[in-house]
Amino acid sequence: MARFARHSLIWLTPEGWRDAIDATSPSLRVALDGWLANDWPAIVRRQDADATEEQVCAGIALPPDASGNKPRIGIRIPSVQVRRVEAALELARLIPRMPDAWRAPLSSLVRDAADQGIIFRVYGSAALQCLTGKPYMTASSDLDLLFHPATSAQLSAGLSLLANCAHAVPLDGEVVFPSGQAVSWKEWLQAQSRVLVKDRRAVRLMKMNDLLQTLEDAACTC
């Protein structure tokens, strides 16, 4: 996985936070001050069109307001102002904090995934709630999962596990190929030949066979 892959968690240096706060509108600076005080991470997002390779684009989503809107704050900092990077949280870590009705099917999902060498990770509202302790999830929230298949067999196995678990838990999320290109796993299951792909720089349509080839290419270099 690329160091600053989408959905990665990054912790900024004090200088990074100062620059991010200075570049943010005054009405949102209190929220960033709180993020800094609690040492919570920002989330890597897609690069702005004019961002350089030496810059990291990230974001912070605040808990939903009374109307259900989650204010989002975009930040852009030099990569040298990132002091720590971690992948998105593993699903196994979050299960104890999930709604009661979700815990058994998610535990089964984690066990079955481990048998296939797959690790599911969490982003979105559930991850932010776990990281901050703030109330992000609502009764209508989905659980956003992603996984990085290493082979075509892992891809098929992971998609099957997700589809089965989705009967019990409202799942959403992405499958991320070795190239860093990500596709909605639900769209992949329904598509015939092309899918909408997201990466660090762009969103575009790609042939499914071209994405499958990235798995073969990655296997050949191992």
C-alpha positions in Angstrom: 0.0 0.0 0.0 1.3 3.5 -0.9 2.4 5.5 2.1 -0.3 8.1 1.7 -3.1 5.9 0.2 -6.7 7.1 0.4 -8.3 6.4 3.8 -4.9 6.2 5.5 -4.7 7.9 9.0 -2.1 10.6 9.4 -0.9 12.4 12.5 0.5 15.9 11.9 3.5 17.5 13.5 2.8 20.6 15.6 3.9 22.7 12.7 1.6 20.9 10.4 -1.4 21.6 12.6 -0.4 25.3 12.9 -0.3 25.6 9.1 -3.5 23.7 8.7 -5.3 25.9 11.2 -3.9 29.1 9.7 -5.2 28.0 6.3 -8.7 27.2 7.5 -11.6 29.6 7.7 -12.0 31.2 11.2 -15.3 29.5 11.8 -13.7 26.1 11.6 -10.5 26.7 13.5 -12.1 25.8 16.9 -12.8 22.3 15.5 -9.2 21.9 14.3 -7.9 23.2 17.7 -9.9 20.3 19.3 -8.4 17.8 16.8 -4.9 19.0 17.7 -5.6 18.9 21.5 -6.8 15.3 21.3 -4.1 14.2 18.9 -6.7 12.7 16.5 -5.6 11.8 13.0 -6.7 13.3 9.7 -7.8 11.0 6.8 -6.0 11.0 3.5 -8.2 12.0 0.6 -7.8 12.3 -3.1 -5.1 14.8 -4.1 -6.3 18.3 -5.2 -5.7 18.9 -8.9 -2.9 21.4 -8.2 -1.3 19.5 -5.3 2.3 18.4 -5.8 3.8 15.0 -4.9 5.4 16.6 -1.9 2.0 17.6 -0.5 -0.6 15.4 1.3 -4.3 16.2 0.9 -6.4 15.1 3.9 -9.6 15.8 5.6 -11.5 15.9 8.8 -15.2 15.2 9.1 -17.0 16.6 12.1 -19.9 14.7 13.8 -23.3 15.2 12.1 -25.3 18.3 13.1 -29.0 18.3 13.9 -29.8 18.0 10.2 -27.5 15.1 9.7 -24.9 17.0 7.8 -21.2 16.3 8.6 -19.1 19.4 8.0 -15.8 18.5 6.3 -12.6 20.4 6.5 -10.0 19.9 3.8 -6.3 20.4 4.6 -3.2 20.2 2.5 0.3 20.0 4.1 3.9 19.2 3.0 4.5 15.5 3.6 7.4 16.3 5.9 4.7 17.6 8.4 3.3 14.1 8.7 4.8 12.4 11.8 2.9 9.1 11.6 0.9 7.1 9.1 -1.3 4.1 9.6 -3.6 2.1 7.5 -7.4 2.3 8.1 -8.5 0.5 11.2 -8.9 -3.2 11.1 -12.5 -4.3 11.4 -11.7 -6.8 14.3 -10.8 -3.8 16.5 -14.1 -2.1 16.0 -16.5 -5.0 16.5 -17.0 -4.5 20.3 -18.2 -0.9 19.5 -20.7 -1.9 16.9 -24.4 -2.2 17.4 -25.4 -5.5 19.2 -27.1 -6.9 16.1 -24.0 -6.5 14.0 -21.4 -8.1 16.2 -22.0 -11.8 15.5 -22.2 -11.5 11.7 -19.1 -9.2 11.7 -17.2 -11.6 13.9 -18.0 -14.4 11.5 -16.9 -12.2 8.6 -13.5 -11.5 10.3 -12.9 -15.2 11.0 -13.8 -16.3 7.5 -11.7 -13.5 6.0 -8.7 -14.6 8.1 -9.1 -18.1 6.6 -8.6 -16.5 3.2 -5.7 -14.3 4.2 -8.0 -11.2 4.0 -8.1 -8.2 6.4 -11.1 -6.0 6.2 -10.6 -2.4 7.3 -13.0 0.3 8.2 -13.4 3.9 7.2 -16.1 6.5 7.4 -18.5 7.2 10.3 -17.7 4.0 12.2 -13.9 4.6 12.1 -14.3 8.2 13.1 -16.5 7.3 16.0 -14.0 4.7 17.2 -11.1 7.2 16.9 -12.7 10.2 18.5 -15.4 8.8 20.8 -17.8 11.3 19.2 -21.3 10.3 17.9 -20.9 9.8 14.2 -23.1 6.8 13.5 -26.9 7.0 13.2 -29.6 4.5 12.7 -29.2 4.8 9.0 -25.4 4.5 8.9 -23.7 2.0 6.7 -20.4 0.3 7.7 -17.8 1.2 5.1 -15.3 -1.6 4.6 -12.3 -1.9 2.3 -9.8 -4.7 1.5 -6.7 -5.1 -0.6 -6.8 -8.4 -2.5 -3.4 -9.9 -3.5 -4.8 -12.4 -6.0 -7.9 -13.0 -8.1 -8.8 -15.8 -5.8 -8.7 -13.4 -2.8 -10.8 -10.9 -4.7 -13.5 -13.5 -5.4 -13.4 -14.8 -1.8 -13.6 -11.3 -0.3 -16.5 -10.2 -2.5 -18.4 -13.3 -1.7 -17.9 -12.8 2.1 -19.0 -9.2 1.8 -22.1 -10.0 -0.2 -23.1 -12.7 2.3 -22.5 -10.4 5.4 -24.5 -7.6 3.7 -27.7 -9.6 4.4 -27.2 -9.0 8.1 -25.2 -5.7 8.2 -25.6 -2.6 6.0 -22.2 -2.7 4.3 -20.6 -0.5 1.8 -17.1 0.3 0.8 -14.3 -0.4 -1.7 -11.9 -3.0 -3.0 -8.4 -1.6 -3.5 -6.2 -3.1 -6.2 -2.4 -3.3 -6.0 -2.2 -0.2 -8.2 -4.0 1.8 -5.5 -7.1 2.0 -7.7 -10.3 1.5 -5.8 -13.8 0.4 -6.9 -17.0 0.1 -5.0 -17.3 -3.6 -4.3 -21.1 -3.4 -4.8 -20.5 -1.9 -8.3 -17.9 -4.6 -9.1 -20.4 -7.3 -8.3 -23.0 -5.8 -10.6 -20.8 -4.5 -13.5 -20.3 -6.3 -16.8 -17.1 -4.8 -18.2 -16.3 -1.3 -16.8 -16.3 0.3 -13.4 -15.8 3.7 -11.9 -12.3 3.8 -10.4 -10.9 6.2 -7.8 -7.2 6.7 -7.1 -5.1 9.4 -5.5 -5.4 11.7 -8.5 -8.6 11.0 -10.4 -12.0 9.3 -10.9 -12.5 7.5 -14.2 -14.0 4.5 -15.9 -11.8 1.5 -16.4 -12.1 -2.0 -17.8 -12.5 -4.7 -15.2 -10.0 -6.9 -17.0 -7.4 -4.1 -16.7 -7.8 -4.1 -13.0 -7.7 -7.8 -12.8 -4.4 -7.6 -14.7 -2.9 -5.5 -11.9 -3.4 -8.5 -9.6 -1.6 -10.8 -12.0 1.2 -8.2 -12.5 1.6 -7.8 -8.7 1.8 -11.6 -8.2 4.5 -11.8 -10.9 6.7 -9.3 -9.0 6.5 -11.1 -5.7 
